[in-house]
Amino acid sequence: MAQPTEGTAIRVASKTELQEKRVLVVRGRHRRIAVFADGDAVYAVENNCPHMGFPLNRGTVRDGMLTCHWHQARFDLSSGCTFDLWADDVPRYTCWEENGDIFVSPEPDYVPDESHHRARLLRGIEQNVGLVQAKSILALLERGASLSSLLQAVVDFATTNLTQVSEGMIRLACVARLYPNLSRDTAYQGLYYAIRKIAEETSTSTPRRQRDPLSDNGHDLQTLKTWLRQWVQTRHRDGAERTVLTALGLLPPNEIADLVFMGATERLYANGGHQLEDCNKVFELIELLGAERAPALVALLMPGMTGARGQEESTNWHHPIELVEPLRALEKRLPNVLAKNADAEWRADDAFTQAILGDDPLASMQALEQALDDGAPPHLVARQVSYAAALRLARFATSNEVTDWFNPQHTFIYTNGVFQAVTRSPTPDVVRGIFHGAMSVYMDRYLNVPAARLPSERNTRDELDANDTELRAALLRELDQRANIERAADIVSRYVALGFALPELIDTLTFATVREDLDFHSLQVLEAGVNQCNAWGEGPERETILVGVARNLAAHCPTRRAGQQTADIAQRLHRGDKMFEEETAP
């Protein structure tokens, strides 16, 4: 391989030698460069194929077109542009003849800026090409692109090309919420985990049809709530969307939250709890990106809100114990219950938690109502219900089927969403979600029979290392094996009990989640767990919550990790690593 000469140009060879050999490889300033002779024409491109890194000097040139033999990607040598969009363009280098010798520039002709990589990311999403998405994310992070600029580009694409809130958008919102705790590598893995799902979804979705707010802007909150309640009950999407879009231009944030979460809780535990969490994640994205994106984001909630099925339509909330009628009766009492002054000093005791976890759902309802009547702040009551849901995960009996984890997953995600909704707007139509979540906690009770013991109760964690770095590494090793549930819980419990830094543990748990080929539930559980840890602060609750998160994750690991493999390939291509090694004969 020829080496760079002094100055700004690299001598490749004489033109005659290049024409004889047809291709030579030289080392540029940062990358290997393949210089081709095609008849009298001379071209130079980066030697790594942008698709999977195969050395392009092993390819074939004909009529100015280079074909890579690994996956048959084809490139225009004069521009570097690919004819196969899944392959990405290859960087081109200027080369020239001087006194019978061929020279090439050590740097590519064009050094892409942030706007180029953002446009390339959007093309990668539009074409559903994972490697292009991953390389674009890496390039943007390397150039210091802000999280908000990345989110804006992806969210704008998603809201234009999707008709409702999707799994990919929920993933993206979760990663955005976890982002302050993440290392750059985990942030990259997490963003790719979310964005590749959005690309998959938009590739098969029809674009959203625009609806407009009502032209009369004199409506008050109560009128809009009356209308939205009717549209939810009669499943009228257009009416619901126009009503909510009208509210966005009229009402302050707390009243908008009251309106939207009223729609989400109009049906009991709508869509298995997903509908309220969809609303919660949309509000989180609006809070991150600004109110100007609220109309496009909120509009995506309406198909789910108006099409949702609630537990009032199911058998198990009617039989063997009637839950729906007591809940509807409670809704009528809530305005008077919440009219009293809140007691900022109120704190739940163990008896209150046990009432939520108990076998009598009506007693649980009564305990919650009594607490509110006694002046308990609604957000603290919601926090306590979410903690009870976390206990269901922490004490989940492994004698259950793996699919049984979905029930307590949904409950914990829902109750955390209610906590956030109530924090935004503690009105009766939002607070009623606390009771819906408590009934889901009750419905999950059989999954704690027999109840798994916590690590602090089993006394198996103290033998573990007392080094924070080693504990995090041990956690990843345990998650490389099938269903090491209790050992993963021990490690997390040990880490938290020793008072090590929480962000580093969150980073490890996030990486362990997004490297798997899992759906969004495990990431939602993690993000909800982190949110609840922040809500509780230091104390025993934090350890229990993260034990539940770790046990849930370990129950679903490992997978094939195909997504991580693509992400790793993109990293190696981005660094210019040698991707192909010639086999040698024995």
Secondary structure, 3 states (H helix, E strand, C coil): CECCCCCCCEEEEEHHHHHHHCEEEEECCCCEEEEEEECCEEEEEECECCCCCCEHHHCEEECCEEECCCCCCEEECCCCCECCCCCCCCCECCEEEECCEEEECCCCCCCCCHHHHHHHHHHHHHHCCHHHHHHHHHHHHHCCCCHHHHHHHHHHHHHHHCCCCCHHHHHHHHHHHHHHHCCHHHHHHHHHHHHHHHHHHHCCCCCCCCCCCCCCCCCCHHHHHHHHHHHHHHCCHHHHHHHHHHHHCCCCHHHHHHHHHHHHHCCCCHHHHHHHHHHHHHHHHHHHHCHHHHHHHHHCCHHHHHHCCCHHHCCCCCCCCCCHHHHHHHHHHHHHHHCCCCCCCCCCCHHHHHHHHCCCHHHHHHHHHHHHHCCCCHHHHHHHHHHHHHHHHHCCCCCCCHHHHHHHHHHHHHHHHHHHHHHHCCCHHHHHHHHHHHHHHHHCHHHHCCCCCCHHHHCCCCCCCCCHHHHHHHHHHHCCCCCCHHHHHHHHHHHHHCCCCHHHHHHHHHHHHHCCCCCCHHHHHHHHHHHHHHHHCCCHHHHHHHHHHHHHHHCCCCCCCHHHHHHHHHHHHHHCCCCCCCCCCC
